[in-house]
Amino acid sequence: DRHQWTKEELEEYEYARMRETDEIAEKMLVEEKAKLQEKIEIAIEMIKENFSNVQIAKMTKLSIEIVDKLINEMKNNQ
């Protein structure tokens, strides 16, 4: 029962909970980055196939701005 814990025990418990929360948040961030990278890779393939920026944005759920940036980057790298 937490009500009978010492101040040190409570601090240790709270620290452990914060670490757990940080680890969960970090895992979620990694997963979100992986999803974004997958969307970008799909968008790049669609750009190569001459899909419009609107079609790409709709299919990948990326913003038009991101799609346009990818298109411009690909043009500049050619």
Helices and strands as residue ranges (DSSP letters): G 2-4, H 7-48, H 53-60, H 64-76
